[in-house]
Structure formats: structure tokens, C-alpha cells
Amino acid sequence: MLSFAATTRQLGRTQLIRTATRRSYATETASKKPSNLPLYLMGAGVAGLGGYYYLNSTGKSVITQEKSPLDPENFKDFRLKKIIPYNHNTSEFIFELPNNEASLLPVASCIVVKASDPEALKDEKGKPIIRPYTPISASEHKGELTLLIKKYDNGNASKHIHGLKEGDTLSIKGPIPKFPYKVNEFEEVALIGGGSGITPLYQIVTHALSNGSNRTKFTLIFSNVTEADILLKSDFEALKKKYPTKFDVVYVLDKPPAGWTGLSGYVSKEVIQQHVAPASLNEKVKVFVCGPPGQVAALAGKKAGMKQGELSGILKELGYTEDQVYKF
Ligand SMILES: Cc1cc2nc3c(=O)[nH]c(=O)nc-3n(C[C@H](O)[C@H](O)[C@H](O)COP(=O)(O)OP(=O)(O)OC[C@H]3O[C@@H](n4cnc5c(N)ncnc54)[C@H](O)[C@@H]3O)c2cc1C
């Protein structure tokens, strides 16, 4: 386990790496110079048809990248370039994308992974074990795809990935389209996440806020067991500082430390009533939920495999409809 000092150093380094990506994007979109304005023309869920464009000095669009280096139909091996420990059970895994290309993953989408060596990760029937993960690197970030992965001691894929060394490869397929997020489709968005279920919510909120024309207000309710389990906290604090009227975050802990000023216990009806825009806003409000299966079931009802499943639980009791809720 990392010492506190080492962890703090790592957090600082991690923060710098991700902020650098985001800052360059924010600068580009905020720029008044059309020659620096990137247009991300991505069809929702069909990254292969999208592209990465910018306008050159004569105002003509120049295609710099035709398609994603990932393949939605086939697994491809990607080299693990760097591992950055994040906390006691979670690390960042930075994979190299060939030719300095960007992943161009549509938002929201995830990828699925399996071991490069078919013998290394298989179930009792000998079939490869495949798991979904949501990159925390921006879609347009060149040359790298970063996964933030929590290790479960008895978890198959997470243990395999945490056992990889820099220079090893992982087999990745994607994108797997999730919710096709459109900037300004909603006035209010609530993101309710638990533990490592934060990554799809992080993907949406960073993507939306970095768009200069965003008017949507985001509220993140993020629950964890202990304070040390809160992933991406410094990123969320930075977002709150940068977008004070468009982003707010509420932390909820099962086991709060002495002096904790956030909320304690589970995400209850009262917490939602207090922090989430009401169901009466109809199509102007959307609630995204991603967390451990028990939490998703209590808040919004169980997912039915890959399908959304019936809406039930606290959100249904509070009057939200199936159209207003999305479960990752
Ligand atoms: C759309 C999507 C995106 C995801 N993105 C990420 C991501 O970015 N980072 C990340 O770390 N994980 C993410 N996950 C979870 C990931 O896919 C795996 O479920 C997780 O890594 C555990 O897989 P495993 O094979 O190691 O464990 P398994 O072998 O499947 O399970 C081992 C044990 O862990 C428990 N367990 C499994 N998953 C969870 C969970 N989420 N909460 C509590 N207990 C659990 C099981 O009940 C079991 O006891 C995502 C899941 C989905 C559906």
C-alpha cells in the first residue's frame, strides 16, 4: 500500500496529467481564433464514421483523423504505457493509441476488455472474461486512453489488469455506445454515482462542461464507503471552482471520518429531494445513475442485463419517469 505522502504525490501527478489534457481542450474551444476551433463531428454511437477536424488559416476544414483506432467489432491489443497508483485499491492504466491518434469515443460510451493471452482470463467454461470500463481520458486526447480501475480481491478482470506491467498489452474493443449525450438537451442533470461507478458520470460531465456553449447545470451526488475511496475528488473540486454556477458536488460517506462536513449514510429520498431538480421539470431534467448493483436497484430498480429494466426504487417514488432516468 502507498504511504500517505506517496499517495498525495501520485494524486498531484495524476491531476497534472489529466488537467493538461482538459486545459488544452478548454483553451481551444474558448479561443476566438477560428483556425484553432476543433469541430468534433461524431455520429452518436458510430465513432468509426466520425472524425477529428479543425479549420486551417483559410477557413477550410482539414481532417486530421478519419476514425478511431479502436474497432467496435473486433478486439485489438493496446500497449500499457504507464500505471499510476491512485489510492489503496485503484490505479490509472494509460494505454498507448497508435500514431498519436485520439480514441474519438462518443459520449457516453464505454469499451470492453479481455486478456491479450486467452489463457490468462477465462471462466470455468473456458470462455474469455470480458468487462466494460469507461475511459477517463477525453475522447479527443491524442495518443492515450486512460482507464481508472478499482481492484477487487476476488475480481477476475480487475485483478488481471492490476497484475499487468508497463509494456504488457490488453485486448480492447469499442466503443460500446451508451447514452448519446447532446449539449444543452437538458436544463438540469443529476449524476448519482457510487464507488468506481463514477467513470461514466465523469465522462459526461467533463465533456459537457468543456463545451463553451453549455448551459446545463450538473449536480453530482457521489457516495463511497470512506473518504479514501472517493475517486477523482480533486478533479471534481477543480470543476466546481471553474464552473461554479454549472457544477456542484455532494459527497456521501457510509463511514465518515470525525469532522466530516459532507453527508453520511446512503443516498436517501431526502438527499435526492434536497439536491436533485424535481421530476416536475419533465424533459428538462435527466438523472444518470451508475454504481454497485445494490445501489442502482435501490435508487432506480435493477437493470435487465444490457437493457434499462423497469424504473422502481426511490426515483420512481419521487415521481421520476423512465424517460428521465438512465442507468449505466
Ligand atoms: C458501463 C460500465 C462501466 C464501468 N466502468 C468502470 C471503470 O471505469 N472502472 C472500474 O473500476 N470499473 C468499471 N466498471 C465495473 C467493471 O466492469 C467490473 O464489473 C469490475 O472491474 C469488476 O470486475 P471483475 O471481473 O474484477 O470482478 P468479478 O469477477 O465480476 O466480481 C468479483 C466480485 O466483485 C464484486 N463486484 C463486481 N463489480 C462490483 C461493483 N461495481 N461494485 C461492487 N462489487 C462488485 C462481485 O459481486 C464479486 O463479489 C464498469 C461497469 C460498467 C457496467
The ligand as an SDF file (V2000), in Angstrom:
LIG
                    3D

 53 58  0  0  0  0  0  0  0  0999 V2000
  -20.7140    0.6720  -18.1920 C   0  0  0  0  0  0  0  0  0  0  0  0
  -19.7320    0.2410  -17.1200 C   0  0  0  0  0  0  0  0  0  0  0  0
  -18.5550    0.9580  -16.9680 C   0  0  0  0  0  0  0  0  0  0  0  0
  -17.6490    0.5890  -15.9730 C   0  0  0  0  0  0  0  0  0  0  0  0
  -16.5060    1.3330  -15.8270 N   0  0  0  0  0  0  0  0  0  0  0  0
  -15.6370    1.0050  -14.8470 C   0  0  0  0  0  0  0  0  0  0  0  0
  -14.4480    1.7890  -14.6560 C   0  0  0  0  0  0  0  0  0  0  0  0
  -14.1800    2.7690  -15.3700 O   0  0  0  0  0  0  0  0  0  0  0  0
  -13.6100    1.4250  -13.6410 N   0  0  0  0  0  0  0  0  0  0  0  0
  -13.8470    0.3270  -12.8460 C   0  0  0  0  0  0  0  0  0  0  0  0
  -13.0440    0.0440  -11.9430 O   0  0  0  0  0  0  0  0  0  0  0  0
  -14.9670   -0.4430  -13.0280 N   0  0  0  0  0  0  0  0  0  0  0  0
  -15.8430   -0.1330  -14.0080 C   0  0  0  0  0  0  0  0  0  0  0  0
  -16.9350   -0.9280  -14.2130 N   0  0  0  0  0  0  0  0  0  0  0  0
  -17.0510   -2.2020  -13.4630 C   0  0  0  0  0  0  0  0  0  0  0  0
  -16.2540   -3.2960  -14.2250 C   0  0  0  0  0  0  0  0  0  0  0  0
  -16.8620   -3.5720  -15.4680 O   0  0  0  0  0  0  0  0  0  0  0  0
  -16.2100   -4.6470  -13.4780 C   0  0  0  0  0  0  0  0  0  0  0  0
  -17.5080   -5.0310  -13.1170 O   0  0  0  0  0  0  0  0  0  0  0  0
  -15.3230   -4.5910  -12.2410 C   0  0  0  0  0  0  0  0  0  0  0  0
  -13.9870   -4.2530  -12.5980 O   0  0  0  0  0  0  0  0  0  0  0  0
  -15.3060   -5.9540  -11.5320 C   0  0  0  0  0  0  0  0  0  0  0  0
  -14.9430   -6.9340  -12.4640 O   0  0  0  0  0  0  0  0  0  0  0  0
  -14.0890   -8.2060  -12.0170 P   0  0  0  0  0  0  0  0  0  0  0  0
  -14.0600   -9.1570  -13.1840 O   0  0  0  0  0  0  0  0  0  0  0  0
  -12.7890   -7.7920  -11.4470 O   0  0  0  0  0  0  0  0  0  0  0  0
  -14.9530   -8.7640  -10.8240 O   0  0  0  0  0  0  0  0  0  0  0  0
  -15.9720  -10.0040  -10.8920 P   0  0  0  0  0  0  0  0  0  0  0  0
  -15.1920  -11.2460  -11.1040 O   0  0  0  0  0  0  0  0  0  0  0  0
  -17.0540   -9.6980  -11.8610 O   0  0  0  0  0  0  0  0  0  0  0  0
  -16.6050   -9.9340   -9.4310 O   0  0  0  0  0  0  0  0  0  0  0  0
  -15.8440  -10.1880   -8.2840 C   0  0  0  0  0  0  0  0  0  0  0  0
  -16.5200   -9.6920   -7.0390 C   0  0  0  0  0  0  0  0  0  0  0  0
  -16.6240   -8.2680   -7.0560 O   0  0  0  0  0  0  0  0  0  0  0  0
  -17.9950   -7.8530   -6.8810 C   0  0  0  0  0  0  0  0  0  0  0  0
  -18.2300   -6.7350   -7.7460 N   0  0  0  0  0  0  0  0  0  0  0  0
  -18.0600   -6.6720   -9.0820 C   0  0  0  0  0  0  0  0  0  0  0  0
  -18.3280   -5.4480   -9.5470 N   0  0  0  0  0  0  0  0  0  0  0  0
  -18.6860   -4.6970   -8.4880 C   0  0  0  0  0  0  0  0  0  0  0  0
  -19.0800   -3.3530   -8.3070 C   0  0  0  0  0  0  0  0  0  0  0  0
  -19.1380   -2.4990   -9.3450 N   0  0  0  0  0  0  0  0  0  0  0  0
  -19.3710   -2.9370   -7.0530 N   0  0  0  0  0  0  0  0  0  0  0  0
  -19.2940   -3.7660   -6.0040 C   0  0  0  0  0  0  0  0  0  0  0  0
  -18.9300   -5.0550   -6.1040 N   0  0  0  0  0  0  0  0  0  0  0  0
  -18.6380   -5.5150   -7.3290 C   0  0  0  0  0  0  0  0  0  0  0  0
  -18.8080   -9.0450   -7.2940 C   0  0  0  0  0  0  0  0  0  0  0  0
  -20.0470   -9.0710   -6.6380 O   0  0  0  0  0  0  0  0  0  0  0  0
  -17.9080  -10.2020   -6.8590 C   0  0  0  0  0  0  0  0  0  0  0  0
  -18.0760  -10.4860   -5.4940 O   0  0  0  0  0  0  0  0  0  0  0  0
  -17.8910   -0.5450  -15.1550 C   0  0  0  0  0  0  0  0  0  0  0  0
  -19.0760   -1.2660  -15.3290 C   0  0  0  0  0  0  0  0  0  0  0  0
  -19.9870   -0.8780  -16.2800 C   0  0  0  0  0  0  0  0  0  0  0  0
  -21.2570   -1.6710  -16.4390 C   0  0  0  0  0  0  0  0  0  0  0  0
  1  2  1  0
  2  3  1  0
  2 52  2  0
  3  4  2  0
  4  5  1  0
  4 50  1  0
  5  6  2  0
  6  7  1  0
  6 13  1  0
  7  8  2  0
  7  9  1  0
  9 10  1  0
 10 11  2  0
 10 12  1  0
 12 13  2  0
 13 14  1  0
 14 15  1  0
 14 50  1  0
 15 16  1  0
 16 17  1  0
 16 18  1  0
 18 19  1  0
 18 20  1  0
 20 21  1  0
 20 22  1  0
 22 23  1  0
 23 24  1  0
 24 25  2  0
 24 26  1  0
 24 27  1  0
 27 28  1  0
 28 29  2  0
 28 30  1  0
 28 31  1  0
 31 32  1  0
 32 33  1  0
 33 34  1  0
 33 48  1  0
 34 35  1  0
 35 36  1  0
 35 46  1  0
 36 37  1  0
 36 45  1  0
 37 38  2  0
 38 39  1  0
 39 40  1  0
 39 45  2  0
 40 41  1  0
 40 42  2  0
 42 43  1  0
 43 44  2  0
 44 45  1  0
 46 47  1  0
 46 48  1  0
 48 49  1  0
 50 51  2  0
 51 52  1  0
 52 53  1  0
M  END
$$$$
